[in-house]
Amino acid sequence: MVSLCVICLYLASSSSMTDVNNHPLLIHCRRGKHRTGCLVGCLRKMQRWYLSSIFDEYQRFAGAKARVSDQRFIERFDVSSSKR
């Protein structure tokens, strides 16, 4: 099984997600909280959002199910190594 981290890195760095001509995007998973939140958080970093704004959005949608590990993953996502 491919890890979630690899999937998030691939999808967030894919040109189809970062190309504004493809927006708006619909991103979802079974529950729409953790995998989706990580993916959107990484995308927001690529869009040069402030980390505090990314975490505010993540908290708003994850609610009581928010995970510190997800926020750590988003924080450590290396935008410089992703494709544009």
mmCIF file of the N, C-alpha and C atoms, coordinates in Angstrom:
data_MODEL
# 
_entry.id   MODEL 
# 
loop_
_atom_site.group_PDB 
_atom_site.id 
_atom_site.type_symbol 
_atom_site.label_atom_id 
_atom_site.label_alt_id 
_atom_site.label_comp_id 
_atom_site.label_asym_id 
_atom_site.label_entity_id 
_atom_site.label_seq_id 
_atom_site.pdbx_PDB_ins_code 
_atom_site.Cartn_x 
_atom_site.Cartn_y 
_atom_site.Cartn_z 
_atom_site.occupancy 
_atom_site.B_iso_or_equiv 
_atom_site.pdbx_formal_charge 
_atom_site.auth_seq_id 
_atom_site.auth_comp_id 
_atom_site.auth_asym_id 
_atom_site.auth_atom_id 
_atom_site.pdbx_PDB_model_num 
ATOM 1   N N  . MET A 1 1  ? 0.837   -1.183 0.000   1.00 0.00 ? 1  MET A N  1 
ATOM 2   C CA . MET A 1 1  ? 0.000   0.000  0.000   1.00 0.00 ? 1  MET A CA 1 
ATOM 3   C C  . MET A 1 1  ? 0.882   1.246  0.000   1.00 0.00 ? 1  MET A C  1 
ATOM 4   N N  . VAL A 1 2  ? 0.558   2.211  -0.827  1.00 0.00 ? 2  VAL A N  1 
ATOM 5   C CA . VAL A 1 2  ? 1.301   3.465  -0.889  1.00 0.00 ? 2  VAL A CA 1 
ATOM 6   C C  . VAL A 1 2  ? 0.897   4.325  0.300   1.00 0.00 ? 2  VAL A C  1 
ATOM 7   N N  . SER A 1 3  ? 1.870   4.934  0.937   1.00 0.00 ? 3  SER A N  1 
ATOM 8   C CA . SER A 1 3  ? 1.562   5.722  2.127   1.00 0.00 ? 3  SER A CA 1 
ATOM 9   C C  . SER A 1 3  ? 0.808   6.999  1.769   1.00 0.00 ? 3  SER A C  1 
ATOM 10  N N  . LEU A 1 4  ? 0.059   7.483  2.734   1.00 0.00 ? 4  LEU A N  1 
ATOM 11  C CA . LEU A 1 4  ? -0.698  8.722  2.575   1.00 0.00 ? 4  LEU A CA 1 
ATOM 12  C C  . LEU A 1 4  ? 0.234   9.871  2.259   1.00 0.00 ? 4  LEU A C  1 
ATOM 13  N N  . CYS A 1 5  ? 1.393   9.904  2.896   1.00 0.00 ? 5  CYS A N  1 
ATOM 14  C CA . CYS A 1 5  ? 2.347   10.994 2.676   1.00 0.00 ? 5  CYS A CA 1 
ATOM 15  C C  . CYS A 1 5  ? 2.745   11.080 1.205   1.00 0.00 ? 5  CYS A C  1 
ATOM 16  N N  . VAL A 1 6  ? 3.031   9.945  0.605   1.00 0.00 ? 6  VAL A N  1 
ATOM 17  C CA . VAL A 1 6  ? 3.428   9.924  -0.800  1.00 0.00 ? 6  VAL A CA 1 
ATOM 18  C C  . VAL A 1 6  ? 2.286   10.403 -1.679  1.00 0.00 ? 6  VAL A C  1 
ATOM 19  N N  . ILE A 1 7  ? 1.091   9.957  -1.389  1.00 0.00 ? 7  ILE A N  1 
ATOM 20  C CA . ILE A 1 7  ? -0.083  10.375 -2.172  1.00 0.00 ? 7  ILE A CA 1 
ATOM 21  C C  . ILE A 1 7  ? -0.294  11.878 -2.049  1.00 0.00 ? 7  ILE A C  1 
ATOM 22  N N  . CYS A 1 8  ? -0.230  12.399 -0.818  1.00 0.00 ? 8  CYS A N  1 
ATOM 23  C CA . CYS A 1 8  ? -0.412  13.843 -0.623  1.00 0.00 ? 8  CYS A CA 1 
ATOM 24  C C  . CYS A 1 8  ? 0.643   14.644 -1.359  1.00 0.00 ? 8  CYS A C  1 
ATOM 25  N N  . LEU A 1 9  ? 1.880   14.234 -1.252  1.00 0.00 ? 9  LEU A N  1 
ATOM 26  C CA . LEU A 1 9  ? 2.952   14.950 -1.933  1.00 0.00 ? 9  LEU A CA 1 
ATOM 27  C C  . LEU A 1 9  ? 2.752   14.942 -3.442  1.00 0.00 ? 9  LEU A C  1 
ATOM 28  N N  . TYR A 1 10 ? 2.369   13.794 -3.978  1.00 0.00 ? 10 TYR A N  1 
ATOM 29  C CA . TYR A 1 10 ? 2.152   13.696 -5.417  1.00 0.00 ? 10 TYR A CA 1 
ATOM 30  C C  . TYR A 1 10 ? 0.982   14.572 -5.865  1.00 0.00 ? 10 TYR A C  1 
ATOM 31  N N  . LEU A 1 11 ? -0.137  14.442 -5.186  1.00 0.00 ? 11 LEU A N  1 
ATOM 32  C CA . LEU A 1 11 ? -1.325  15.182 -5.608  1.00 0.00 ? 11 LEU A CA 1 
ATOM 33  C C  . LEU A 1 11 ? -1.165  16.682 -5.423  1.00 0.00 ? 11 LEU A C  1 
ATOM 34  N N  . ALA A 1 12 ? -0.607  17.079 -4.286  1.00 0.00 ? 12 ALA A N  1 
ATOM 35  C CA . ALA A 1 12 ? -0.449  18.518 -4.039  1.00 0.00 ? 12 ALA A CA 1 
ATOM 36  C C  . ALA A 1 12 ? 0.522   19.142 -5.024  1.00 0.00 ? 12 ALA A C  1 
ATOM 37  N N  . SER A 1 13 ? 1.466   18.361 -5.510  1.00 0.00 ? 13 SER A N  1 
ATOM 38  C CA . SER A 1 13 ? 2.442   18.920 -6.436  1.00 0.00 ? 13 SER A CA 1 
ATOM 39  C C  . SER A 1 13 ? 2.046   18.732 -7.902  1.00 0.00 ? 13 SER A C  1 
ATOM 40  N N  . SER A 1 14 ? 0.950   18.040 -8.133  1.00 0.00 ? 14 SER A N  1 
ATOM 41  C CA . SER A 1 14 ? 0.561   17.812 -9.532  1.00 0.00 ? 14 SER A CA 1 
ATOM 42  C C  . SER A 1 14 ? 0.090   19.116 -10.166 1.00 0.00 ? 14 SER A C  1 
ATOM 43  N N  . SER A 1 15 ? 0.451   19.292 -11.411 1.00 0.00 ? 15 SER A N  1 
ATOM 44  C CA . SER A 1 15 ? 0.121   20.537 -12.092 1.00 0.00 ? 15 SER A CA 1 
ATOM 45  C C  . SER A 1 15 ? -1.385  20.722 -12.247 1.00 0.00 ? 15 SER A C  1 
ATOM 46  N N  . SER A 1 16 ? -2.145  19.644 -12.284 1.00 0.00 ? 16 SER A N  1 
ATOM 47  C CA . SER A 1 16 ? -3.591  19.793 -12.448 1.00 0.00 ? 16 SER A CA 1 
ATOM 48  C C  . SER A 1 16 ? -4.232  20.462 -11.242 1.00 0.00 ? 16 SER A C  1 
ATOM 49  N N  . MET A 1 17 ? -3.660  20.249 -10.048 1.00 0.00 ? 17 MET A N  1 
ATOM 50  C CA . MET A 1 17 ? -4.217  20.881 -8.845  1.00 0.00 ? 17 MET A CA 1 
ATOM 51  C C  . MET A 1 17 ? -3.777  22.326 -8.697  1.00 0.00 ? 17 MET A C  1 
ATOM 52  N N  . THR A 1 18 ? -2.580  22.644 -9.156  1.00 0.00 ? 18 THR A N  1 
ATOM 53  C CA . THR A 1 18 ? -2.069  24.002 -8.970  1.00 0.00 ? 18 THR A CA 1 
ATOM 54  C C  . THR A 1 18 ? -2.437  24.932 -10.124 1.00 0.00 ? 18 THR A C  1 
ATOM 55  N N  . ASP A 1 19 ? -2.939  24.371 -11.205 1.00 0.00 ? 19 ASP A N  1 
ATOM 56  C CA . ASP A 1 19 ? -3.336  25.174 -12.359 1.00 0.00 ? 19 ASP A CA 1 
ATOM 57  C C  . ASP A 1 19 ? -4.706  25.799 -12.084 1.00 0.00 ? 19 ASP A C  1 
ATOM 58  N N  . VAL A 1 20 ? -4.745  27.113 -11.964 1.00 0.00 ? 20 VAL A N  1 
ATOM 59  C CA . VAL A 1 20 ? -6.005  27.791 -11.629 1.00 0.00 ? 20 VAL A CA 1 
ATOM 60  C C  . VAL A 1 20 ? -7.079  27.608 -12.696 1.00 0.00 ? 20 VAL A C  1 
ATOM 61  N N  . ASN A 1 21 ? -6.678  27.216 -13.895 1.00 0.00 ? 21 ASN A N  1 
ATOM 62  C CA . ASN A 1 21 ? -7.675  26.939 -14.940 1.00 0.00 ? 21 ASN A CA 1 
ATOM 63  C C  . ASN A 1 21 ? -8.513  25.711 -14.607 1.00 0.00 ? 21 ASN A C  1 
ATOM 64  N N  . ASN A 1 22 ? -8.035  24.893 -13.670 1.00 0.00 ? 22 ASN A N  1 
ATOM 65  C CA . ASN A 1 22 ? -8.776  23.705 -13.238 1.00 0.00 ? 22 ASN A CA 1 
ATOM 66  C C  . ASN A 1 22 ? -9.591  23.956 -11.969 1.00 0.00 ? 22 ASN A C  1 
ATOM 67  N N  . HIS A 1 23 ? -9.599  25.169 -11.480 1.00 0.00 ? 23 HIS A N  1 
ATOM 68  C CA . HIS A 1 23 ? -10.336 25.480 -10.251 1.00 0.00 ? 23 HIS A CA 1 
ATOM 69  C C  . HIS A 1 23 ? -11.760 25.882 -10.588 1.00 0.00 ? 23 HIS A C  1 
ATOM 70  N N  . PRO A 1 24 ? -12.722 25.662 -9.734  1.00 0.00 ? 24 PRO A N  1 
ATOM 71  C CA . PRO A 1 24 ? -12.589 25.104 -8.380  1.00 0.00 ? 24 PRO A CA 1 
ATOM 72  C C  . PRO A 1 24 ? -12.351 23.587 -8.417  1.00 0.00 ? 24 PRO A C  1 
ATOM 73  N N  . LEU A 1 25 ? -11.783 23.090 -7.324  1.00 0.00 ? 25 LEU A N  1 
ATOM 74  C CA . LEU A 1 25 ? -11.498 21.662 -7.181  1.00 0.00 ? 25 LEU A CA 1 
ATOM 75  C C  . LEU A 1 25 ? -12.457 21.045 -6.174  1.00 0.00 ? 25 LEU A C  1 
ATOM 76  N N  . LEU A 1 26 ? -12.785 19.800 -6.393  1.00 0.00 ? 26 LEU A N  1 
ATOM 77  C CA . LEU A 1 26 ? -13.522 19.023 -5.401  1.00 0.00 ? 26 LEU A CA 1 
ATOM 78  C C  . LEU A 1 26 ? -12.572 17.951 -4.904  1.00 0.00 ? 26 LEU A C  1 
ATOM 79  N N  . ILE A 1 27 ? -12.232 18.010 -3.626  1.00 0.00 ? 27 ILE A N  1 
ATOM 80  C CA . ILE A 1 27 ? -11.306 17.052 -3.015  1.00 0.00 ? 27 ILE A CA 1 
ATOM 81  C C  . ILE A 1 27 ? -12.054 16.414 -1.854  1.00 0.00 ? 27 ILE A C  1 
ATOM 82  N N  . HIS A 1 28 ? -12.089 15.089 -1.852  1.00 0.00 ? 28 HIS A N  1 
ATOM 83  C CA . HIS A 1 28 ? -12.768 14.432 -0.741  1.00 0.00 ? 28 HIS A CA 1 
ATOM 84  C C  . HIS A 1 28 ? -12.206 13.044 -0.518  1.00 0.00 ? 28 HIS A C  1 
ATOM 85  N N  . CYS A 1 29 ? -12.473 12.520 0.639   1.00 0.00 ? 29 CYS A N  1 
ATOM 86  C CA . CYS A 1 29 ? -12.152 11.130 0.958   1.00 0.00 ? 29 CYS A CA 1 
ATOM 87  C C  . CYS A 1 29 ? -13.345 10.596 1.755   1.00 0.00 ? 29 CYS A C  1 
ATOM 88  N N  . ARG A 1 30 ? -13.201 9.451  2.312   1.00 0.00 ? 30 ARG A N  1 
ATOM 89  C CA . ARG A 1 30 ? -14.343 8.818  2.983   1.00 0.00 ? 30 ARG A CA 1 
ATOM 90  C C  . ARG A 1 30 ? -14.989 9.724  4.032   1.00 0.00 ? 30 ARG A C  1 
ATOM 91  N N  . ARG A 1 31 ? -14.177 10.318 4.873   1.00 0.00 ? 31 ARG A N  1 
ATOM 92  C CA . ARG A 1 31 ? -14.697 11.188 5.929   1.00 0.00 ? 31 ARG A CA 1 
ATOM 93  C C  . ARG A 1 31 ? -14.418 12.672 5.679   1.00 0.00 ? 31 ARG A C  1 
ATOM 94  N N  . GLY A 1 32 ? -13.435 12.946 4.840   1.00 0.00 ? 32 GLY A N  1 
ATOM 95  C CA . GLY A 1 32 ? -13.155 14.333 4.487   1.00 0.00 ? 32 GLY A CA 1 
ATOM 96  C C  . GLY A 1 32 ? -12.468 15.153 5.554   1.00 0.00 ? 32 GLY A C  1 
ATOM 97  N N  . LYS A 1 33 ? -11.736 14.507 6.445   1.00 0.00 ? 33 LYS A N  1 
ATOM 98  C CA . LYS A 1 33 ? -11.093 15.265 7.507   1.00 0.00 ? 33 LYS A CA 1 
ATOM 99  C C  . LYS A 1 33 ? -9.572  15.160 7.475   1.00 0.00 ? 33 LYS A C  1 
ATOM 100 N N  . HIS A 1 34 ? -9.027  13.976 7.526   1.00 0.00 ? 34 HIS A N  1 
ATOM 101 C CA . HIS A 1 34 ? -7.586  13.829 7.688   1.00 0.00 ? 34 HIS A CA 1 
ATOM 102 C C  . HIS A 1 34 ? -6.844  13.812 6.363   1.00 0.00 ? 34 HIS A C  1 
ATOM 103 N N  . ARG A 1 35 ? -7.143  12.889 5.495   1.00 0.00 ? 35 ARG A N  1 
ATOM 104 C CA . ARG A 1 35 ? -6.451  12.845 4.210   1.00 0.00 ? 35 ARG A CA 1 
ATOM 105 C C  . ARG A 1 35 ? -6.740  14.104 3.403   1.00 0.00 ? 35 ARG A C  1 
ATOM 106 N N  . THR A 1 36 ? -7.976  14.480 3.369   1.00 0.00 ? 36 THR A N  1 
ATOM 107 C CA . THR A 1 36 ? -8.351  15.687 2.637   1.00 0.00 ? 36 THR A CA 1 
ATOM 108 C C  . THR A 1 36 ? -7.700  16.915 3.259   1.00 0.00 ? 36 THR A C  1 
ATOM 109 N N  . GLY A 1 37 ? -7.729  16.989 4.580   1.00 0.00 ? 37 GLY A N  1 
ATOM 110 C CA . GLY A 1 37 ? -7.129  18.129 5.270   1.00 0.00 ? 37 GLY A CA 1 
ATOM 111 C C  . GLY A 1 37 ? -5.645  18.254 5.006   1.00 0.00 ? 37 GLY A C  1 
ATOM 112 N N  . CYS A 1 38 ? -4.945  17.126 4.998   1.00 0.00 ? 38 CYS A N  1 
ATOM 113 C CA . CYS A 1 38 ? -3.504  17.141 4.699   1.00 0.00 ? 38 CYS A CA 1 
ATOM 114 C C  . CYS A 1 38 ? -3.252  17.582 3.269   1.00 0.00 ? 38 CYS A C  1 
ATOM 115 N N  . LEU A 1 39 ? -4.012  17.050 2.353   1.00 0.00 ? 39 LEU A N  1 
ATOM 116 C CA . LEU A 1 39 ? -3.844  17.405 0.949   1.00 0.00 ? 39 LEU A CA 1 
ATOM 117 C C  . LEU A 1 39 ? -4.114  18.890 0.725   1.00 0.00 ? 39 LEU A C  1 
ATOM 118 N N  . VAL A 1 40 ? -5.205  19.381 1.261   1.00 0.00 ? 40 VAL A N  1 
ATOM 119 C CA . VAL A 1 40 ? -5.542  20.793 1.089   1.00 0.00 ? 40 VAL A CA 1 
ATOM 120 C C  . VAL A 1 40 ? -4.503  21.671 1.789   1.00 0.00 ? 40 VAL A C  1 
ATOM 121 N N  . GLY A 1 41 ? -4.038  21.249 2.958   1.00 0.00 ? 41 GLY A N  1 
ATOM 122 C CA . GLY A 1 41 ? -3.002  22.012 3.660   1.00 0.00 ? 41 GLY A CA 1 
ATOM 123 C C  . GLY A 1 41 ? -1.733  22.142 2.830   1.00 0.00 ? 41 GLY A C  1 
ATOM 124 N N  . CYS A 1 42 ? -1.326  21.050 2.185   1.00 0.00 ? 42 CYS A N  1 
ATOM 125 C CA . CYS A 1 42 ? -0.142  21.083 1.316   1.00 0.00 ? 42 CYS A CA 1 
ATOM 126 C C  . CYS A 1 42 ? -0.378  21.973 0.103   1.00 0.00 ? 42 CYS A C  1 
ATOM 127 N N  . LEU A 1 43 ? -1.565  21.892 -0.457  1.00 0.00 ? 43 LEU A N  1 
ATOM 128 C CA . LEU A 1 43 ? -1.917  22.765 -1.573  1.00 0.00 ? 43 LEU A CA 1 
ATOM 129 C C  . LEU A 1 43 ? -1.867  24.229 -1.152  1.00 0.00 ? 43 LEU A C  1 
ATOM 130 N N  . ARG A 1 44 ? -2.382  24.528 0.036   1.00 0.00 ? 44 ARG A N  1 
ATOM 131 C CA . ARG A 1 44 ? -2.351  25.914 0.537   1.00 0.00 ? 44 ARG A CA 1 
ATOM 132 C C  . ARG A 1 44 ? -0.915  26.406 0.700   1.00 0.00 ? 44 ARG A C  1 
ATOM 133 N N  . LYS A 1 45 ? -0.017  25.530 1.145   1.00 0.00 ? 45 LYS A N  1 
ATOM 134 C CA . LYS A 1 45 ? 1.389   25.931 1.252   1.00 0.00 ? 45 LYS A CA 1 
ATOM 135 C C  . LYS A 1 45 ? 1.936   26.279 -0.120  1.00 0.00 ? 45 LYS A C  1 
ATOM 136 N N  . MET A 1 46 ? 1.559   25.498 -1.132  1.00 0.00 ? 46 MET A N  1 
ATOM 137 C CA . MET A 1 46 ? 2.009   25.798 -2.491  1.00 0.00 ? 46 MET A CA 1 
ATOM 138 C C  . MET A 1 46 ? 1.426   27.108 -2.998  1.00 0.00 ? 46 MET A C  1 
ATOM 139 N N  . GLN A 1 47 ? 0.260   27.462 -2.479  1.00 0.00 ? 47 GLN A N  1 
ATOM 140 C CA . GLN A 1 47 ? -0.370  28.731 -2.854  1.00 0.00 ? 47 GLN A CA 1 
ATOM 141 C C  . GLN A 1 47 ? 0.149   29.881 -1.994  1.00 0.00 ? 47 GLN A C  1 
ATOM 142 N N  . ARG A 1 48 ? 1.163   29.591 -1.176  1.00 0.00 ? 48 ARG A N  1 
ATOM 143 C CA . ARG A 1 48 ? 1.852   30.577 -0.337  1.00 0.00 ? 48 ARG A CA 1 
ATOM 144 C C  . ARG A 1 48 ? 0.974   31.185 0.758   1.00 0.00 ? 48 ARG A C  1 
ATOM 145 N N  . TRP A 1 49 ? 0.049   30.379 1.289   1.00 0.00 ? 49 TRP A N  1 
ATOM 146 C CA . TRP A 1 49 ? -0.735  30.824 2.442   1.00 0.00 ? 49 TRP A CA 1 
ATOM 147 C C  . TRP A 1 49 ? 0.173   30.823 3.666   1.00 0.00 ? 49 TRP A C  1 
ATOM 148 N N  . TYR A 1 50 ? -0.131  31.683 4.626   1.00 0.00 ? 50 TYR A N  1 
ATOM 149 C CA . TYR A 1 50 ? 0.553   31.645 5.915   1.00 0.00 ? 50 TYR A CA 1 
ATOM 150 C C  . TYR A 1 50 ? 0.171   30.358 6.633   1.00 0.00 ? 50 TYR A C  1 
ATOM 151 N N  . LEU A 1 51 ? 1.121   29.781 7.349   1.00 0.00 ? 51 LEU A N  1 
ATOM 152 C CA . LEU A 1 51 ? 0.865   28.536 8.062   1.00 0.00 ? 51 LEU A CA 1 
ATOM 153 C C  . LEU A 1 51 ? -0.284  28.691 9.060   1.00 0.00 ? 51 LEU A C  1 
ATOM 154 N N  . SER A 1 52 ? -0.378  29.838 9.715   1.00 0.00 ? 52 SER A N  1 
ATOM 155 C CA . SER A 1 52 ? -1.465  30.055 10.675  1.00 0.00 ? 52 SER A CA 1 
ATOM 156 C C  . SER A 1 52 ? -2.831  30.008 9.989   1.00 0.00 ? 52 SER A C  1 
ATOM 157 N N  . SER A 1 53 ? -2.922  30.530 8.770   1.00 0.00 ? 53 SER A N  1 
ATOM 158 C CA . SER A 1 53 ? -4.184  30.491 8.017   1.00 0.00 ? 53 SER A CA 1 
ATOM 159 C C  . SER A 1 53 ? -4.509  29.072 7.566   1.00 0.00 ? 53 SER A C  1 
ATOM 160 N N  . ILE A 1 54 ? -3.485  28.317 7.201   1.00 0.00 ? 54 ILE A N  1 
ATOM 161 C CA . ILE A 1 54 ? -3.684  26.921 6.805   1.00 0.00 ? 54 ILE A CA 1 
ATOM 162 C C  . ILE A 1 54 ? -4.239  26.136 7.988   1.00 0.00 ? 54 ILE A C  1 
ATOM 163 N N  . PHE A 1 55 ? -3.638  26.335 9.164   1.00 0.00 ? 55 PHE A N  1 
ATOM 164 C CA . PHE A 1 55 ? -4.086  25.605 10.351  1.00 0.00 ? 55 PHE A CA 1 
ATOM 165 C C  . PHE A 1 55 ? -5.477  26.042 10.787  1.00 0.00 ? 55 PHE A C  1 
ATOM 166 N N  . ASP A 1 56 ? -5.794  27.321 10.628  1.00 0.00 ? 56 ASP A N  1 
ATOM 167 C CA . ASP A 1 56 ? -7.155  27.786 10.948  1.00 0.00 ? 56 ASP A CA 1 
ATOM 168 C C  . ASP A 1 56 ? -8.180  27.086 10.072  1.00 0.00 ? 56 ASP A C  1 
ATOM 169 N N  . GLU A 1 57 ? -7.890  27.000 8.769   1.00 0.00 ? 57 GLU A N  1 
ATOM 170 C CA . GLU A 1 57 ? -8.813  26.324 7.853   1.00 0.00 ? 57 GLU A CA 1 
ATOM 171 C C  . GLU A 1 57 ? -8.918  24.843 8.205   1.00 0.00 ? 57 GLU A C  1 
ATOM 172 N N  . TYR A 1 58 ? -7.784  24.203 8.471   1.00 0.00 ? 58 TYR A N  1 
ATOM 173 C CA . TYR A 1 58 ? -7.777  22.782 8.839   1.00 0.00 ? 58 TYR A CA 1 
ATOM 174 C C  . TYR A 1 58 ? -8.627  22.553 10.091  1.00 0.00 ? 58 TYR A C  1 
ATOM 175 N N  . GLN A 1 59 ? -8.427  23.364 11.119  1.00 0.00 ? 59 GLN A N  1 
ATOM 176 C CA . GLN A 1 59 ? -9.181  23.228 12.376  1.00 0.00 ? 59 GLN A CA 1 
ATOM 177 C C  . GLN A 1 59 ? -10.683 23.419 12.146  1.00 0.00 ? 59 GLN A C  1 
ATOM 178 N N  . ARG A 1 60 ? -11.016 24.402 11.320  1.00 0.00 ? 60 ARG A N  1 
ATOM 179 C CA . ARG A 1 60 ? -12.434 24.704 11.060  1.00 0.00 ? 60 ARG A CA 1 
ATOM 180 C C  . ARG A 1 60 ? -13.154 23.489 10.465  1.00 0.00 ? 60 ARG A C  1 
ATOM 181 N N  . PHE A 1 61 ? -12.510 22.784 9.552   1.00 0.00 ? 61 PHE A N  1 
ATOM 182 C CA . PHE A 1 61 ? -13.165 21.661 8.897   1.00 0.00 ? 61 PHE A CA 1 
ATOM 183 C C  . PHE A 1 61 ? -12.966 20.329 9.606   1.00 0.00 ? 61 PHE A C  1 
ATOM 184 N N  . ALA A 1 62 ? -11.848 20.151 10.307  1.00 0.00 ? 62 ALA A N  1 
ATOM 185 C CA . ALA A 1 62 ? -11.608 18.889 11.016  1.00 0.00 ? 62 ALA A CA 1 
ATOM 186 C C  . ALA A 1 62 ? -12.336 18.855 12.351  1.00 0.00 ? 62 ALA A C  1 
ATOM 187 N N  . GLY A 1 63 ? -12.573 20.013 12.942  1.00 0.00 ? 63 GLY A N  1 
ATOM 188 C CA . GLY A 1 63 ? -13.292 20.082 14.213  1.00 0.00 ? 63 GLY A CA 1 
ATOM 189 C C  . GLY A 1 63 ? -12.609 19.275 15.306  1.00 0.00 ? 63 GLY A C  1 
ATOM 190 N N  . ALA A 1 64 ? -13.398 18.510 16.028  1.00 0.00 ? 64 ALA A N  1 
ATOM 191 C CA . ALA A 1 64 ? -12.892 17.719 17.150  1.00 0.00 ? 64 ALA A CA 1 
ATOM 192 C C  . ALA A 1 64 ? -11.962 16.604 16.679  1.00 0.00 ? 64 ALA A C  1 
ATOM 193 N N  . LYS A 1 65 ? -11.976 16.289 15.398  1.00 0.00 ? 65 LYS A N  1 
ATOM 194 C CA . LYS A 1 65 ? -11.135 15.209 14.862  1.00 0.00 ? 65 LYS A CA 1 
ATOM 195 C C  . LYS A 1 65 ? -9.766  15.699 14.380  1.00 0.00 ? 65 LYS A C  1 
ATOM 196 N N  . ALA A 1 66 ? -9.452  16.978 14.612  1.00 0.00 ? 66 ALA A N  1 
ATOM 197 C CA . ALA A 1 66 ? -8.154  17.524 14.195  1.00 0.00 ? 66 ALA A CA 1 
ATOM 198 C C  . ALA A 1 66 ? -7.023  16.771 14.880  1.00 0.00 ? 66 ALA A C  1 
ATOM 199 N N  . ARG A 1 67 ? -5.945  16.570 14.146  1.00 0.00 ? 67 ARG A N  1 
ATOM 200 C CA . ARG A 1 67 ? -4.785  15.842 14.662  1.00 0.00 ? 67 ARG A CA 1 
ATOM 201 C C  . ARG A 1 67 ? -3.531  16.707 14.589  1.00 0.00 ? 67 ARG A C  1 
ATOM 202 N N  . VAL A 1 68 ? -2.778  16.700 15.654  1.00 0.00 ? 68 VAL A N  1 
ATOM 203 C CA . VAL A 1 68 ? -1.503  17.408 15.673  1.00 0.00 ? 68 VAL A CA 1 
ATOM 204 C C  . VAL A 1 68 ? -0.571  16.811 14.622  1.00 0.00 ? 68 VAL A C  1 
ATOM 205 N N  . SER A 1 69 ? -0.624  15.489 14.446  1.00 0.00 ? 69 SER A N  1 
ATOM 206 C CA . SER A 1 69 ? 0.248   14.837 13.459  1.00 0.00 ? 69 SER A CA 1 
ATOM 207 C C  . SER A 1 69 ? -0.050  15.328 12.038  1.00 0.00 ? 69 SER A C  1 
ATOM 208 N N  . ASP A 1 70 ? -1.305  15.629 11.740  1.00 0.00 ? 70 ASP A N  1 
ATOM 209 C CA . ASP A 1 70 ? -1.652  16.167 10.418  1.00 0.00 ? 70 ASP A CA 1 
ATOM 210 C C  . ASP A 1 70 ? -1.034  17.554 10.240  1.00 0.00 ? 70 ASP A C  1 
ATOM 211 N N  . GLN A 1 71 ? -1.131  18.363 11.271  1.00 0.00 ? 71 GLN A N  1 
ATOM 212 C CA . GLN A 1 71 ? -0.568  19.711 11.190  1.00 0.00 ? 71 GLN A CA 1 
ATOM 213 C C  . GLN A 1 71 ? 0.949   19.656 11.075  1.00 0.00 ? 71 GLN A C  1 
ATOM 214 N N  . ARG A 1 72 ? 1.565   18.715 11.762  1.00 0.00 ? 72 ARG A N  1 
ATOM 215 C CA . ARG A 1 72 ? 3.012   18.536 11.658  1.00 0.00 ? 72 ARG A CA 1 
ATOM 216 C C  . ARG A 1 72 ? 3.391   18.143 10.228  1.00 0.00 ? 72 ARG A C  1 
ATOM 217 N N  . PHE A 1 73 ? 2.592   17.253 9.635   1.00 0.00 ? 73 PHE A N  1 
ATOM 218 C CA . PHE A 1 73 ? 2.843   16.835 8.258   1.00 0.00 ? 73 PHE A CA 1 
ATOM 219 C C  . PHE A 1 73 ? 2.763   18.031 7.311   1.00 0.00 ? 73 PHE A C  1 
ATOM 220 N N  . ILE A 1 74 ? 1.732   18.838 7.466   1.00 0.00 ? 74 ILE A N  1 
ATOM 221 C CA . ILE A 1 74 ? 1.552   20.023 6.616   1.00 0.00 ? 74 ILE A CA 1 
ATOM 222 C C  . ILE A 1 74 ? 2.720   20.988 6.816   1.00 0.00 ? 74 ILE A C  1 
ATOM 223 N N  . GLU A 1 75 ? 3.090   21.206 8.048   1.00 0.00 ? 75 GLU A N  1 
ATOM 224 C CA . GLU A 1 75 ? 4.183   22.126 8.355   1.00 0.00 ? 75 GLU A CA 1 
ATOM 225 C C  . GLU A 1 75 ? 5.497   21.663 7.718   1.00 0.00 ? 75 GLU A C  1 
ATOM 226 N N  . ARG A 1 76 ? 5.727   20.371 7.692   1.00 0.00 ? 76 ARG A N  1 
ATOM 227 C CA . ARG A 1 76 ? 6.980   19.823 7.162   1.00 0.00 ? 76 ARG A CA 1 
ATOM 228 C C  . ARG A 1 76 ? 6.956   19.605 5.655   1.00 0.00 ? 76 ARG A C  1 
ATOM 229 N N  . PHE A 1 77 ? 5.805   19.787 5.033   1.00 0.00 ? 77 PHE A N  1 
ATOM 230 C CA . PHE A 1 77 ? 5.718   19.622 3.580   1.00 0.00 ? 77 PHE A CA 1 
ATOM 231 C C  . PHE A 1 77 ? 6.663   20.612 2.921   1.00 0.00 ? 77 PHE A C  1 
ATOM 232 N N  . ASP A 1 78 ? 7.566   20.112 2.104   1.00 0.00 ? 78 ASP A N  1 
ATOM 233 C CA . ASP A 1 78 ? 8.591   20.925 1.476   1.00 0.00 ? 78 ASP A CA 1 
ATOM 234 C C  . ASP A 1 78 ? 8.131   21.410 0.106   1.00 0.00 ? 78 ASP A C  1 
ATOM 235 N N  . VAL A 1 79 ? 7.694   22.639 0.059   1.00 0.00 ? 79 VAL A N  1 
ATOM 236 C CA . VAL A 1 79 ? 7.186   23.220 -1.176  1.00 0.00 ? 79 VAL A CA 1 
ATOM 237 C C  . VAL A 1 79 ? 8.289   23.307 -2.217  1.00 0.00 ? 79 VAL A C  1 
ATOM 238 N N  . SER A 1 80 ? 9.513   23.544 -1.796  1.00 0.00 ? 80 SER A N  1 
ATOM 239 C CA . SER A 1 80 ? 10.608  23.721 -2.740  1.00 0.00 ? 80 SER A CA 1 
ATOM 240 C C  . SER A 1 80 ? 10.930  22.458 -3.535  1.00 0.00 ? 80 SER A C  1 
ATOM 241 N N  . SER A 1 81 ? 10.550  21.287 -3.000  1.00 0.00 ? 81 SER A N  1 
ATOM 242 C CA . SER A 1 81 ? 10.847  20.048 -3.714  1.00 0.00 ? 81 SER A CA 1 
ATOM 243 C C  . SER A 1 81 ? 9.693   19.589 -4.601  1.00 0.00 ? 81 SER A C  1 
ATOM 244 N N  . SER A 1 82 ? 8.598   20.328 -4.607  1.00 0.00 ? 82 SER A N  1 
ATOM 245 C CA . SER A 1 82 ? 7.438   19.933 -5.419  1.00 0.00 ? 82 SER A CA 1 
ATOM 246 C C  . SER A 1 82 ? 7.505   20.575 -6.787  1.00 0.00 ? 82 SER A C  1 
ATOM 247 N N  . LYS A 1 83 ? 6.831   19.932 -7.749  1.00 0.00 ? 83 LYS A N  1 
ATOM 248 C CA . LYS A 1 83 ? 6.778   20.458 -9.128  1.00 0.00 ? 83 LYS A CA 1 
ATOM 249 C C  . LYS A 1 83 ? 5.838   21.653 -9.161  1.00 0.00 ? 83 LYS A C  1 
ATOM 250 N N  . ARG A 1 84 ? 6.016   22.478 -10.124 1.00 0.00 ? 84 ARG A N  1 
ATOM 251 C CA . ARG A 1 84 ? 5.111   23.622 -10.324 1.00 0.00 ? 84 ARG A CA 1 
ATOM 252 C C  . ARG A 1 84 ? 4.401   23.493 -11.624 1.00 0.00 ? 84 ARG A C  1 
# 
